[in-house]
Amino acid sequence: MRKFLPSGALWAHAGFMRLWAAQTVSAFGSRIAREGFVMTAILTIHATPPELGVLTALARGPGAIVGLIAGGIVDRSRRRHVMIFSDLVRVASILTIPLAAWLHLLTVMQLYICAALVGGASVLFEIADHAFLPSLIERDLLLDGNAKLGTTDAVAEIAGPAMAGTLFQLFTAPFAMLGTAITYFISALFLFTVPAGELPPEKPAHKPRWYRDVADGFNAIMAEPLVRPLLGMGIVFPLFGSFFGPLYLLYGLKVIGLSPALMGLNIACGGVGALFGANLSNALARRIGIGPTIWGCCFAYTAALMLVPLAHGPLWLGTTMLMIAQLGGDGFAVAFMIPATSLRQAALPPILLGRVAAFFHAVNGGMTVLGALVGGLLGGWIGIRETLAIAVAGMAIAPLFVFFSPLRTLWEIPTRS
């Protein structure tokens, strides 16, 4: 059986605690931005479903472009510095939204541009963060470290959307996004204080080329049979899951009839579920193993999401069904993402983690763009509820990649010598 080290080891780790603080404030800002772009488009510019599809695609699409070029850059740079740069880019981009609204110059085109810039900087931050954590803490603490970071995300999911919904209702969405810029700036300040203990950047043997970096990341994934099925999931989940991006808020606000504040509380239920999932993940990994935790929670995740297109009836019933879907969906999603992320970090060579993370983000971004555009078009053509049902059915394919692979019975996360 795998030896799980006590979680208290990280409480005494100064570098991790500062990184955790940076991600905590950033997580709250990200929740406000995530809802803010869409709510600003819906409530201020009165965007249509296809326009919301474009907005969501542009918010996530940079993941494909950044993923193609950033992996090698991250592996050949100080990863902490890349994270600080990403935070500052997000601050500058988001500040233009309330400024334009104050000057009555805000347009959907500006939202498109800002969403793309923030999305690209966020992906760059995540790639660097994924590669930075294994250099900051011991490998045996990766599962616990990712669980703690997942707990922070869960708390932000609880309080962030509820706070965002209230702020949007009181101050309007463009001005509420000032809070996002502030949190990213505080995150950068915390990262400045993290001890610079990471390994020196890679010195390439040949002139860097983006296509070589992409090939390096892809080859590393395909060479590890425990990581290959995660790539299959990384294709299916964002493709169908991004149908929700342009439609979920519109579905809740216009079809079910929730107010902005109630919509925020509904999304916050996902945070409660995510908090439960972050704690459930470690417990399940100990009891049934890493592989069964990943595929079992994947199946449970898609089953919970089926309640979204099934939501109907009076406001209280539709709201209850959405809240249950948020609780179960986000809970089981976090429960499988934590061991999946830890597995990638532990099973692959540290020197390639940036390129591997970049490849996953490139795939995720490309599938998200495609899914968001298709979802937006389908929502306007066959209806929002029907499109969300198709999305859930498609997402049910994802856990099969793990179930029919060597990962299905994996008990512990391997440790490289």
Backbone torsions as a table, in degrees:
resi	resn	phi	psi	omega
1	MET	NA	153.1	-178.4
2	ARG	-73.0	142.0	176.0
3	LYS	-88.2	116.4	177.9
4	PHE	-99.2	118.8	-179.5
5	LEU	-76.2	153.9	-178.3
6	PRO	-64.3	139.2	-178.8
7	SER	-65.0	-19.6	-179.5
8	GLY	-62.2	-20.8	179.7
9	ALA	-59.1	-34.6	-178.7
10	LEU	-78.6	-27.1	178.1
11	TRP	-62.6	-26.6	-179.7
12	ALA	-96.1	5.1	-177.6
13	HIS	-94.6	104.2	-173.8
14	ALA	-61.1	-42.6	-178.6
15	GLY	-63.6	-44.8	179.2
16	PHE	-64.4	-40.2	-178.3
17	MET	-62.8	-36.6	178.3
18	ARG	-72.3	-39.4	174.8
19	LEU	-61.9	-42.2	179.2
20	TRP	-61.6	-41.7	178.2
21	ALA	-62.7	-42.0	179.0
22	ALA	-61.8	-43.7	-178.3
23	GLN	-72.1	-26.5	178.8
24	THR	-64.2	-52.6	-178.9
25	VAL	-67.9	-35.5	178.5
26	SER	-65.1	-36.7	-179.5
27	ALA	-63.1	-39.6	177.8
28	PHE	-64.4	-43.5	178.9
29	GLY	-64.2	-37.1	180.0
30	SER	-63.2	-37.6	179.7
31	ARG	-66.2	-39.5	178.0
32	ILE	-65.7	-42.1	-179.9
33	ALA	-66.2	-41.7	-177.5
34	ARG	-58.0	-47.7	178.5
35	GLU	-78.3	-29.2	-173.2
36	GLY	-65.3	-42.8	179.5
37	PHE	-60.9	-46.5	-177.4
38	VAL	-70.8	-43.6	-179.4
39	MET	-66.2	-36.5	175.6
40	THR	-61.7	-42.6	179.2
41	ALA	-65.3	-39.6	-177.9
42	ILE	-74.6	-48.2	-170.1
43	LEU	-89.6	-25.6	-177.1
44	THR	-102.3	-42.8	-176.7
45	ILE	-104.0	-8.3	178.8
46	HIS	57.0	53.3	-176.9
47	ALA	-69.4	151.6	177.5
48	THR	-89.8	166.2	176.8
49	PRO	-54.0	-45.1	177.0
50	PRO	-61.0	-38.5	177.8
51	GLU	-65.4	-37.8	176.6
52	LEU	-66.8	-33.7	175.7
53	GLY	-63.5	-43.2	177.4
54	VAL	-63.3	-42.8	-179.7
55	LEU	-60.8	-46.0	179.4
56	THR	-65.3	-39.6	179.0
57	ALA	-63.0	-41.0	-179.9
58	LEU	-71.5	-29.9	178.0
59	ALA	-68.9	-34.6	-177.3
60	ARG	-104.8	-20.5	-177.3
61	GLY	-58.0	-37.7	178.5
62	PRO	-56.0	-19.4	176.8
63	GLY	-57.8	-35.7	178.9
64	ALA	-69.9	-44.2	-177.9
65	ILE	-71.0	-49.1	179.7
66	VAL	-62.1	-38.8	179.1
67	GLY	-62.0	-30.6	-179.7
68	LEU	-74.2	-29.5	-172.8
69	ILE	-114.5	-16.6	-169.0
70	ALA	-92.3	-21.8	-173.9
71	GLY	-57.6	-51.8	179.0
72	GLY	-65.4	-36.7	178.6
73	ILE	-61.1	-43.7	179.6
74	VAL	-64.2	-44.1	-178.6
75	ASP	-68.1	-21.8	179.7
76	ARG	-103.7	15.2	-178.8
77	SER	-131.2	166.5	169.8
78	ARG	-72.0	114.6	-171.3
79	ARG	-65.5	-33.2	177.4
80	ARG	-63.1	-39.7	178.8
81	HIS	-64.7	-38.1	177.3
82	VAL	-62.5	-39.9	179.4
83	MET	-64.9	-41.5	179.0
84	ILE	-64.2	-45.1	178.0
85	PHE	-58.0	-42.7	-179.8
86	SER	-62.3	-42.2	177.7
87	ASP	-59.2	-44.6	-176.0
88	LEU	-69.3	-33.8	175.1
89	VAL	-63.7	-41.0	179.1
90	ARG	-65.7	-38.4	177.4
91	VAL	-59.5	-51.5	-176.7
92	ALA	-62.4	-39.5	-177.7
93	SER	-68.0	-46.5	-174.6
94	ILE	-70.3	-31.8	179.8
95	LEU	-61.5	-23.0	-179.4
96	THR	-71.6	-21.4	-176.4
97	ILE	-71.1	-54.8	176.8
98	PRO	-63.7	-30.7	177.5
99	LEU	-64.4	-45.9	178.7
100	ALA	-65.7	-37.5	178.2
101	ALA	-65.0	-39.8	178.8
102	TRP	-63.4	-34.3	179.4
103	LEU	-89.5	4.1	-178.3
104	HIS	58.3	39.5	-179.3
105	LEU	-119.2	6.8	-175.6
106	LEU	-70.0	130.3	179.0
107	THR	-130.6	165.3	177.6
108	VAL	-65.8	-29.6	178.5
109	MET	-64.9	-39.3	177.0
110	GLN	-64.9	-39.8	176.6
111	LEU	-61.3	-40.1	176.9
112	TYR	-58.0	-49.0	-176.2
113	ILE	-64.9	-46.9	-178.8
114	CYS	-64.9	-40.0	178.7
115	ALA	-62.0	-38.7	179.3
116	ALA	-67.3	-43.2	-179.7
117	LEU	-65.7	-45.9	179.5
118	VAL	-65.4	-40.3	178.1
119	GLY	-62.3	-43.3	179.4
120	GLY	-64.9	-44.3	179.1
121	ALA	-65.5	-35.5	179.0
122	SER	-66.2	-41.2	178.2
123	VAL	-64.8	-42.6	177.9
124	LEU	-60.0	-42.0	177.9
125	PHE	-61.1	-46.1	-177.0
126	GLU	-66.2	-38.2	178.1
127	ILE	-63.0	-47.5	-180.0
128	ALA	-65.4	-38.8	180.0
129	ASP	-65.2	-43.2	179.1
130	HIS	-59.2	-39.9	-179.0
131	ALA	-80.6	-24.4	-175.5
132	PHE	-78.8	-39.3	-174.0
133	LEU	-57.0	-45.7	-179.8
134	PRO	-64.0	-19.7	176.4
135	SER	-86.7	-11.5	-177.8
136	LEU	-95.9	-34.9	-178.1
137	ILE	-128.0	162.3	179.7
138	GLU	-67.2	153.3	-177.8
139	ARG	-62.3	-35.9	-179.5
140	ASP	-67.4	-11.0	179.3
141	LEU	-104.2	3.1	-176.9
142	LEU	-62.5	-44.5	-178.8
143	LEU	-61.7	-42.7	179.2
144	ASP	-69.1	-39.0	178.8
145	GLY	-64.1	-45.1	178.1
146	ASN	-65.9	-33.1	177.0
147	ALA	-65.9	-39.9	178.4
148	LYS	-65.6	-42.5	177.1
149	LEU	-65.2	-35.1	175.5
150	GLY	-65.9	-35.0	176.7
151	THR	-63.8	-41.5	177.0
152	THR	-60.1	-45.2	178.0
153	ASP	-60.2	-37.7	-179.5
154	ALA	-66.2	-43.4	178.2
155	VAL	-62.6	-40.8	177.3
156	ALA	-64.4	-35.1	178.6
157	GLU	-67.3	-30.7	178.4
158	ILE	-72.6	-54.1	-172.8
159	ALA	-87.3	-33.1	-174.7
160	GLY	-61.4	-55.9	-179.6
161	PRO	-63.6	-37.2	177.7
162	ALA	-62.9	-42.9	177.0
163	MET	-63.8	-42.6	-179.2
164	ALA	-63.1	-46.3	179.9
165	GLY	-58.3	-42.1	178.5
166	THR	-67.3	-43.4	179.3
167	LEU	-62.8	-40.7	-179.9
168	PHE	-64.1	-36.5	-178.5
169	GLN	-74.0	-33.3	-177.3
170	LEU	-85.6	-40.7	-170.6
171	PHE	-118.9	-0.6	-172.9
172	THR	73.9	150.2	-171.4
173	ALA	-59.3	-44.2	-176.7
174	PRO	-57.8	-42.2	-177.0
175	PHE	-78.4	-26.3	176.2
176	ALA	-64.9	-24.5	-177.8
177	MET	-74.0	-7.1	171.3
178	LEU	-57.3	-34.9	179.3
179	GLY	-61.1	-34.3	178.5
180	THR	-64.4	-46.5	-179.3
181	ALA	-60.9	-39.5	-179.9
182	ILE	-63.9	-42.8	-178.3
183	THR	-66.2	-38.5	178.2
184	TYR	-64.9	-35.7	178.8
185	PHE	-67.4	-42.7	177.3
186	ILE	-63.3	-38.6	177.1
187	SER	-58.4	-44.7	178.9
188	ALA	-61.6	-38.7	178.6
189	LEU	-63.4	-43.3	178.0
190	PHE	-62.6	-41.6	-178.5
191	LEU	-63.8	-30.2	176.2
192	PHE	-60.0	-28.4	-175.6
193	THR	-91.2	-6.2	179.3
194	VAL	-69.5	130.0	179.1
195	PRO	-56.6	135.4	-177.6
196	ALA	-84.7	72.4	-177.0
197	GLY	-103.9	11.2	-176.6
198	GLU	-75.1	161.4	179.5
199	LEU	-64.4	151.4	177.4
200	PRO	-59.0	147.1	178.8
201	PRO	-59.8	152.8	178.9
202	GLU	-64.4	139.0	173.0
203	LYS	-101.8	106.9	-174.0
204	PRO	-65.3	145.1	178.4
205	ALA	-78.9	-19.4	179.4
206	HIS	-139.1	170.1	-179.1
207	LYS	-62.0	127.6	-177.3
208	PRO	-61.0	137.5	174.5
209	ARG	-132.9	138.1	-175.7
210	TRP	-63.2	-36.2	-177.7
211	TYR	-70.7	-28.8	173.8
212	ARG	-69.1	-38.2	177.8
213	ASP	-63.5	-42.7	177.8
214	VAL	-62.4	-43.8	179.8
215	ALA	-64.2	-38.3	178.2
216	ASP	-62.2	-44.9	179.4
217	GLY	-64.1	-44.6	-179.9
218	PHE	-64.0	-43.7	-178.9
219	ASN	-64.9	-37.6	178.5
220	ALA	-64.5	-39.1	178.4
221	ILE	-66.5	-47.7	-176.0
222	MET	-69.7	-24.0	179.8
223	ALA	-78.9	-12.5	-178.3
224	GLU	-112.4	105.7	-175.4
225	PRO	-63.1	-19.5	178.2
226	LEU	-81.0	-19.0	-178.2
227	VAL	-99.6	-27.0	-179.0
228	ARG	-52.3	-46.6	-179.3
229	PRO	-64.0	-25.3	177.3
230	LEU	-66.7	-29.3	176.3
231	LEU	-68.5	-40.1	176.3
232	GLY	-59.5	-44.0	175.6
233	MET	-62.1	-37.1	-179.2
234	GLY	-68.3	-13.6	174.8
235	ILE	-89.8	-47.5	-172.8
236	VAL	-74.3	-46.1	-175.8
237	PHE	-59.3	-50.7	179.8
238	PRO	-68.6	-30.7	-179.7
239	LEU	-61.0	-53.2	-178.2
240	PHE	-86.6	-32.4	180.0
241	GLY	-65.0	-29.7	-179.2
242	SER	-73.4	-7.7	170.0
243	PHE	-58.6	-31.9	-178.5
244	PHE	-69.8	-29.8	-173.7
245	GLY	-52.9	-57.4	-178.1
246	PRO	-80.5	-9.3	-169.5
247	LEU	-115.7	-24.4	-170.3
248	TYR	-64.7	-47.1	178.5
249	LEU	-63.8	-41.7	178.3
250	LEU	-62.8	-39.5	178.4
251	TYR	-62.3	-47.2	-179.3
252	GLY	-68.2	-42.6	-175.6
253	LEU	-76.1	-42.2	-171.9
254	LYS	-100.1	-35.0	-177.1
255	VAL	-89.6	-51.8	179.9
256	ILE	-78.7	-32.2	175.2
257	GLY	97.2	22.7	179.5
258	LEU	-73.9	148.6	171.2
259	SER	-78.9	164.3	177.5
260	PRO	-56.3	-42.0	-179.6
261	ALA	-66.0	-42.1	179.3
262	LEU	-68.4	-33.2	176.0
263	MET	-64.3	-39.6	176.8
264	GLY	-62.7	-41.3	177.8
265	LEU	-65.6	-37.2	177.8
266	ASN	-61.7	-46.0	179.1
267	ILE	-65.9	-33.4	177.8
268	ALA	-61.9	-27.9	175.7
269	CYS	-60.2	-32.2	175.5
270	GLY	-62.3	-34.8	177.0
271	GLY	-65.6	-38.7	176.1
272	VAL	-60.8	-45.1	177.5
273	GLY	-63.4	-40.4	179.6
274	ALA	-65.2	-37.1	176.5
275	LEU	-61.7	-43.8	176.1
276	PHE	-63.1	-42.3	-178.8
277	GLY	-65.4	-37.0	178.8
278	ALA	-62.2	-36.2	177.6
279	ASN	-81.4	-33.1	179.4
280	LEU	-66.6	-33.3	-174.6
281	SER	-56.8	-52.1	179.7
282	ASN	-62.1	-41.8	-178.6
283	ALA	-63.3	-43.5	179.0
284	LEU	-66.8	-40.0	179.6
285	ALA	-60.2	-38.3	178.6
286	ARG	-70.0	-36.4	-171.8
287	ARG	-87.1	-41.7	-174.1
288	ILE	-119.9	-7.1	178.5
289	GLY	100.6	163.9	-175.8
290	ILE	-67.0	-49.9	-177.3
291	GLY	-60.2	-53.2	178.1
292	PRO	-59.8	-32.8	176.7
293	THR	-62.8	-42.4	-177.7
294	ILE	-66.8	-55.0	-175.0
295	TRP	-73.9	-33.1	179.1
296	GLY	-65.2	-43.5	179.4
297	CYS	-71.0	-29.7	175.0
298	CYS	-61.5	-46.9	178.9
299	PHE	-61.5	-44.0	-179.4
300	ALA	-64.3	-35.4	178.9
301	TYR	-61.1	-50.1	-178.8
302	THR	-68.4	-32.6	177.5
303	ALA	-64.1	-40.9	179.4
304	ALA	-65.6	-38.2	-177.7
305	LEU	-66.5	-20.7	-179.6
306	MET	-62.1	-21.3	178.4
307	LEU	-67.3	-21.9	-177.6
308	VAL	-65.3	-57.9	178.7
309	PRO	-67.6	-18.2	178.7
310	LEU	-83.1	-10.8	-178.3
311	ALA	-60.2	132.4	-177.2
312	HIS	-162.4	-176.2	174.6
313	GLY	83.3	-159.7	179.8
314	PRO	-63.8	165.4	-174.5
315	LEU	-55.2	-42.7	-176.1
316	TRP	-64.6	-36.1	-178.5
317	LEU	-73.3	-46.2	178.6
318	GLY	-60.8	-42.1	178.7
319	THR	-63.0	-42.3	179.9
320	THR	-61.7	-43.0	179.9
321	MET	-65.0	-40.1	177.3
322	LEU	-65.1	-39.5	-179.1
323	MET	-66.9	-39.7	177.6
324	ILE	-64.3	-41.1	177.7
325	ALA	-62.2	-39.8	177.7
326	GLN	-65.2	-44.4	-179.7
327	LEU	-60.2	-54.2	-177.4
328	GLY	-71.9	-42.7	-177.0
329	GLY	-62.6	-53.9	-178.7
330	ASP	-66.8	-34.6	179.4
331	GLY	-61.8	-51.4	-178.8
332	PHE	-72.9	-28.3	176.6
333	ALA	-63.2	-48.0	178.7
334	VAL	-64.3	-37.7	-177.5
335	ALA	-62.6	-30.3	177.2
336	PHE	-94.9	-25.0	-178.0
337	MET	-72.4	-33.3	-179.6
338	ILE	-62.9	-53.6	177.8
339	PRO	-66.4	-31.4	178.6
340	ALA	-65.1	-43.6	178.2
341	THR	-65.5	-45.0	179.9
342	SER	-62.3	-36.7	178.9
343	LEU	-63.9	-45.5	177.6
344	ARG	-59.7	-44.2	-177.2
345	GLN	-65.9	-34.5	-175.3
346	ALA	-88.6	-32.1	-172.2
347	ALA	-85.7	-18.3	-175.2
348	LEU	-108.9	155.8	-178.7
349	PRO	-61.4	133.7	-179.2
350	PRO	-55.5	-34.6	-176.3
351	ILE	-67.7	-16.6	-178.5
352	LEU	-107.2	2.0	-173.5
353	LEU	-62.3	-35.6	177.7
354	GLY	-63.8	-44.5	-179.0
355	ARG	-69.8	-35.5	176.5
356	VAL	-66.3	-47.7	178.3
357	ALA	-60.6	-38.2	179.3
358	ALA	-64.8	-40.5	179.2
359	PHE	-63.9	-43.2	177.3
360	PHE	-60.7	-40.6	179.4
361	HIS	-68.8	-35.7	177.8
362	ALA	-63.3	-45.1	177.5
363	VAL	-63.6	-46.2	179.7
364	ASN	-59.5	-45.5	-179.1
365	GLY	-64.3	-43.4	179.5
366	GLY	-63.3	-44.9	178.8
367	MET	-66.9	-34.4	179.8
368	THR	-67.6	-42.2	177.2
369	VAL	-59.6	-49.0	-179.7
370	LEU	-60.7	-47.2	-178.5
371	GLY	-64.9	-41.2	-179.5
372	ALA	-64.9	-41.9	179.0
373	LEU	-66.5	-45.9	179.1
374	VAL	-64.6	-42.5	179.1
375	GLY	-62.2	-42.4	178.0
376	GLY	-63.2	-42.4	178.9
377	LEU	-67.1	-43.7	178.8
378	LEU	-64.0	-37.5	179.4
379	GLY	-61.1	-38.0	177.7
380	GLY	-78.6	-18.2	-175.6
381	TRP	-95.8	-56.7	-175.4
382	ILE	-103.1	-8.5	179.3
383	GLY	113.4	151.0	-175.8
384	ILE	-69.1	-46.5	-177.2
385	ARG	-60.9	-43.6	-179.2
386	GLU	-65.0	-38.7	179.1
387	THR	-65.0	-40.9	178.7
388	LEU	-65.6	-33.5	177.0
389	ALA	-66.0	-40.8	176.4
390	ILE	-62.2	-39.6	-179.6
391	ALA	-60.3	-46.6	-178.6
392	VAL	-65.3	-41.2	178.7
393	ALA	-60.8	-40.6	178.2
394	GLY	-67.4	-38.7	-179.2
395	MET	-66.1	-23.7	179.9
396	ALA	-66.0	-14.1	178.3
397	ILE	-73.6	-31.1	-169.8
398	ALA	-55.9	-49.5	-176.7
399	PRO	-64.0	-16.5	179.2
400	LEU	-65.0	-27.6	177.6
401	PHE	-61.5	-37.9	179.1
402	VAL	-79.3	-41.3	-175.5
403	PHE	-60.8	-37.4	-179.6
404	PHE	-102.2	51.6	179.6
405	SER	-150.5	168.7	177.0
406	PRO	-60.8	-21.8	-179.9
407	LEU	-66.7	-20.6	-175.1
408	ARG	-55.6	-37.0	-175.3
409	THR	-109.1	9.9	-178.4
410	LEU	-62.9	127.8	-178.6
411	TRP	-90.7	-45.5	-174.5
412	GLU	-127.0	158.8	175.3
413	ILE	-76.1	124.4	-178.4
414	PRO	-68.6	150.5	176.6
415	THR	-114.2	121.6	-179.1
416	ARG	-72.8	142.6	178.6
417	SER	-76.7	NA	NA
